[in-house]
């Protein structure tokens, strides 16, 4: 397992991914009861079949476990034994906010810091973890851009800054260095802090949807697409390696279009 952990860290995987991959491979070896070097394709199939039939795990969980096993047995040990097909994941359309709901959400954020965090998540489409790790030095407000340093896949990525957010951020960060957003004790904010901020504001705004910080990212992408932005530009802004991941937002837009009432029907 040490070899697996070392390889994961060398490739720049997040701490969460490292922990998940180590855990899944450990559970697999406990089931097979063989040294990793002696594991065969039939053992992997037997383990996954057990998880699906006996444990009833979801297709997305199967895909995650398969990815963890494949990284170890095929990527690290070079055994090339994880070649089996697994059930396809049924992709759900992401729930988004309407522009009116975004406006109402922002109007119910009275604290400057809370309002800036939510505005930044929606206006730039960055992930919550990326937002909380942002440093003042990562922003080029004169050019209305910012940089996610070592984001998903350990790559730097540019994101856009609206003029409005720049105007509000400048006095907020004036004379400071380091992390943009900290708590009252000068420590980094946690994802739970922001989740609570968003949930409380949504309740005050009378929004019945289950709003999370990540849904602001979904809303950013969908609203850009509806506004005519090229999907490949949205792909770059979101940091998606695969265009297919971004194309889910075209389906969301189609769903929104189906809800539009024809002007002919409004004549009655």
C-alpha positions as CSV (number, residue, x, y, z in Angstrom):
1,X,0.0,0.0,0.0
2,X,2.9,2.3,0.6
3,X,3.8,2.1,-3.1
4,X,0.2,3.1,-4.0
5,X,0.2,6.0,-1.6
6,X,3.5,7.3,-2.9
7,X,2.3,7.1,-6.6
8,X,-0.9,8.9,-5.8
9,X,0.9,11.7,-4.0
10,X,3.5,12.0,-6.8
11,X,0.7,12.5,-9.4
12,X,-0.8,15.3,-7.3
13,X,-4.1,13.7,-6.2
14,X,-6.0,15.4,-3.5
15,X,-5.8,14.1,0.1
16,X,-9.4,13.0,-0.1
17,X,-8.7,10.9,-3.3
18,X,-5.5,9.4,-1.7
19,X,-7.5,8.3,1.3
20,X,-10.4,6.9,-0.8
21,X,-8.1,4.9,-3.1
22,X,-6.1,3.5,-0.2
23,X,-9.3,2.5,1.7
24,X,-10.9,0.8,-1.4
25,X,-7.8,-1.2,-2.2
26,X,-7.4,-2.2,1.4
27,X,-11.0,-3.5,1.6
28,X,-10.5,-5.4,-1.7
29,X,-7.4,-7.2,-0.4
30,X,-9.2,-8.1,2.8
31,X,-11.9,-9.7,0.8
32,X,-9.6,-11.6,-1.6
33,X,-7.2,-12.5,1.2
34,X,-4.1,-12.7,-1.2
35,X,-1.0,-10.5,-1.6
36,X,-1.6,-7.8,-4.1
37,X,1.0,-9.2,-6.5
38,X,-1.0,-12.5,-6.7
39,X,-4.4,-11.0,-7.4
40,X,-6.0,-12.1,-10.7
41,X,-8.8,-10.7,-12.8
42,X,-11.2,-13.4,-11.5
43,X,-10.6,-12.1,-8.0
44,X,-11.4,-8.5,-9.0
45,X,-14.6,-9.7,-10.7
46,X,-15.6,-11.8,-7.7
47,X,-15.1,-8.8,-5.4
48,X,-17.1,-6.4,-7.5
49,X,-19.9,-8.9,-8.1
50,X,-20.1,-9.3,-4.3
51,X,-20.4,-5.6,-3.8
52,X,-23.1,-5.3,-6.4
53,X,-25.2,-8.3,-5.5
54,X,-24.6,-8.6,-1.7
55,X,-24.0,-5.0,-0.6
56,X,-26.2,-3.4,-3.2
57,X,-23.8,-0.5,-3.9
58,X,-24.8,2.1,-6.5
59,X,-23.4,2.2,-10.1
60,X,-21.4,5.4,-9.2
61,X,-19.8,3.6,-6.2
62,X,-18.9,0.7,-8.5
63,X,-17.2,3.1,-10.9
64,X,-15.3,4.7,-8.1
65,X,-14.1,1.4,-6.7
66,X,-13.1,0.2,-10.1
67,X,-11.1,3.3,-10.7
68,X,-9.2,2.9,-7.4
69,X,-8.5,-0.8,-8.2
70,X,-7.4,0.0,-11.8
71,X,-5.0,2.7,-10.6
72,X,-3.3,0.2,-8.3
73,X,-3.3,-3.0,-10.2
74,X,-2.9,-1.7,-13.7
75,X,-1.2,1.7,-13.1
76,X,1.2,0.9,-10.2
77,X,1.7,-2.9,-10.3
78,X,1.3,-3.2,-14.1
79,X,-0.8,-6.4,-13.8
80,X,-3.5,-5.2,-16.3
81,X,-6.2,-7.2,-14.7
82,X,-9.0,-4.6,-14.2
83,X,-10.6,-4.7,-17.7
84,X,-14.1,-5.7,-16.8
85,X,-17.2,-3.7,-17.9
86,X,-19.3,-2.2,-15.1
87,X,-22.8,-0.7,-15.1
88,X,-23.2,2.7,-16.7
89,X,-23.8,5.6,-14.4
90,X,-27.2,7.3,-14.9
91,X,-26.3,11.0,-15.0
92,X,-28.8,13.2,-13.3
93,X,-29.3,16.7,-14.6
94,X,-27.8,19.2,-12.1
95,X,-30.4,21.4,-10.3
96,X,-29.8,25.1,-10.9
97,X,-31.0,28.4,-9.7
98,X,-32.9,30.9,-11.9
99,X,-31.4,34.3,-12.3
100,X,-34.2,35.6,-10.1
101,X,-33.3,33.1,-7.4
102,X,-29.7,34.1,-7.5
103,X,-30.7,37.7,-7.1
104,X,-32.9,36.8,-4.1
105,X,-30.2,34.7,-2.5
106,X,-27.7,37.6,-2.8
107,X,-30.2,40.1,-1.4
108,X,-30.5,38.0,1.8
109,X,-26.7,38.0,2.5
110,X,-26.1,41.0,4.8
111,X,-22.5,40.3,5.8
112,X,-19.9,41.5,3.4
113,X,-17.7,38.4,3.5
114,X,-20.7,36.0,3.1
115,X,-22.0,38.0,0.1
116,X,-18.5,38.1,-1.5
117,X,-18.1,34.3,-1.2
118,X,-21.4,33.6,-2.8
119,X,-21.0,36.2,-5.5
120,X,-17.5,34.8,-6.3
121,X,-18.9,31.2,-6.5
122,X,-21.7,32.2,-8.9
123,X,-19.8,34.8,-11.0
124,X,-16.7,32.8,-11.6
125,X,-17.9,29.2,-11.4
126,X,-15.0,28.0,-9.2
127,X,-15.4,25.0,-6.9
128,X,-15.9,25.7,-3.2
129,X,-12.6,24.2,-2.3
130,X,-10.9,26.4,-4.8
131,X,-12.7,29.5,-3.5
132,X,-11.6,28.8,0.1
133,X,-8.0,28.3,-1.0
134,X,-7.8,31.5,-3.0
135,X,-5.1,33.9,-2.1
136,X,-5.1,37.6,-2.8
137,X,-2.0,37.1,-4.9
138,X,-4.0,34.8,-7.2
139,X,-6.2,37.7,-8.4
140,X,-5.4,40.1,-11.3
141,X,-8.3,42.5,-10.7
142,X,-7.0,45.0,-13.3
143,X,-7.4,42.2,-15.9
144,X,-10.6,40.9,-14.3
145,X,-9.2,37.4,-14.0
146,X,-8.0,35.1,-11.2
147,X,-6.0,31.8,-11.0
148,X,-6.8,28.5,-9.3
149,X,-3.4,27.2,-8.4
150,X,-2.9,23.4,-8.6
151,X,-6.6,22.8,-9.1
152,X,-8.2,19.5,-10.0
153,X,-5.6,17.5,-11.9
154,X,-2.9,19.6,-10.3
155,X,-3.2,22.3,-13.1
156,X,-3.4,26.0,-12.8
157,X,-6.6,27.4,-14.3
158,X,-7.8,30.9,-15.1
159,X,-11.2,32.1,-14.1
160,X,-13.1,35.3,-14.8
161,X,-13.9,38.1,-12.3
162,X,-16.9,40.3,-12.9
163,X,-16.4,44.1,-12.6
164,X,-18.8,44.1,-9.7
165,X,-16.9,41.6,-7.7
166,X,-13.6,43.4,-8.4
167,X,-15.1,46.7,-7.1
168,X,-16.2,44.9,-3.9
169,X,-13.1,42.8,-3.4
170,X,-10.6,45.7,-3.6
171,X,-11.5,47.3,-0.3
172,X,-12.1,43.9,1.3
173,X,-8.5,42.7,0.7
174,X,-6.7,46.1,0.9
175,X,-3.5,45.9,2.8
176,X,-3.7,42.1,3.3
177,X,-1.9,39.1,2.0
178,X,-2.6,35.4,1.9
179,X,-6.0,33.8,2.0
180,X,-8.9,36.0,0.9
181,X,-11.5,34.4,3.2
182,X,-10.8,33.7,6.9
183,X,-13.0,33.3,10.0
184,X,-13.0,35.6,13.0
185,X,-10.0,33.8,14.5
186,X,-8.0,34.4,11.3
187,X,-8.2,30.7,10.4
188,X,-9.3,29.3,7.0
189,X,-13.0,28.9,6.5
190,X,-14.3,25.4,6.2
191,X,-16.8,24.1,3.5
192,X,-19.3,23.6,6.3
193,X,-19.2,27.3,7.1
194,X,-20.1,28.2,3.5
195,X,-22.7,25.5,3.2
196,X,-24.5,27.0,6.3
197,X,-24.2,30.5,4.8
198,X,-25.9,29.4,1.5
199,X,-28.5,27.3,3.2
200,X,-29.5,30.1,5.6
201,X,-29.7,32.7,2.9
202,X,-31.8,30.4,0.7
203,X,-34.3,29.8,3.5
204,X,-34.6,33.6,4.1
205,X,-35.1,34.1,0.3
206,X,-37.9,31.6,0.3
207,X,-36.1,29.3,-2.2
208,X,-37.5,25.8,-1.8
209,X,-34.7,24.0,-3.7
210,X,-31.9,22.3,-1.8
211,X,-29.3,24.9,-2.5
212,X,-25.6,24.1,-2.1
213,X,-22.4,26.0,-3.0
214,X,-21.8,23.6,-5.9
215,X,-25.2,24.5,-7.4
216,X,-23.9,28.0,-7.9
217,X,-21.2,26.5,-10.1
218,X,-23.9,24.6,-12.1
219,X,-25.9,27.9,-12.4
220,X,-22.9,29.8,-13.6
221,X,-22.3,27.3,-16.4
222,X,-26.0,27.0,-17.4
223,X,-26.6,30.8,-17.4
224,X,-23.4,31.3,-19.6
225,X,-24.6,28.7,-22.0
226,X,-28.1,30.3,-22.2
227,X,-26.4,33.6,-22.8
228,X,-24.7,32.3,-25.9
229,X,-21.2,31.5,-24.6
230,X,-19.4,28.8,-26.5
231,X,-19.5,25.5,-24.6
232,X,-15.7,25.0,-25.1
233,X,-15.0,28.3,-23.3
234,X,-17.3,27.1,-20.5
235,X,-15.3,23.8,-20.4
236,X,-12.1,25.7,-19.9
237,X,-13.6,28.0,-17.3
238,X,-14.9,25.0,-15.3
239,X,-11.7,23.1,-15.7
240,X,-13.3,20.0,-17.3
241,X,-10.8,17.7,-19.0
242,X,-13.6,16.2,-21.1
243,X,-16.1,18.1,-23.1
244,X,-18.7,15.4,-22.4
245,X,-18.7,16.5,-18.7
246,X,-19.6,20.1,-19.7
247,X,-22.3,19.0,-22.2
248,X,-24.6,18.0,-19.3
249,X,-25.4,21.8,-19.2
250,X,-26.8,21.7,-22.7
251,X,-29.4,19.3,-21.4
252,X,-30.2,21.5,-18.5
253,X,-30.8,24.4,-20.9
254,X,-33.1,22.2,-23.0
255,X,-35.1,21.5,-19.9
256,X,-35.4,25.2,-19.2
257,X,-36.5,25.8,-22.8
258,X,-39.3,23.3,-22.5
259,X,-40.7,25.3,-19.6
260,X,-41.0,28.4,-21.7
261,X,-44.6,29.3,-22.6
262,X,-45.3,30.1,-26.2
263,X,-46.4,33.7,-26.8
264,X,-49.4,32.3,-28.7
265,X,-50.6,30.6,-25.6
266,X,-50.3,33.9,-23.7
267,X,-52.8,35.5,-26.1
268,X,-55.7,33.5,-24.6
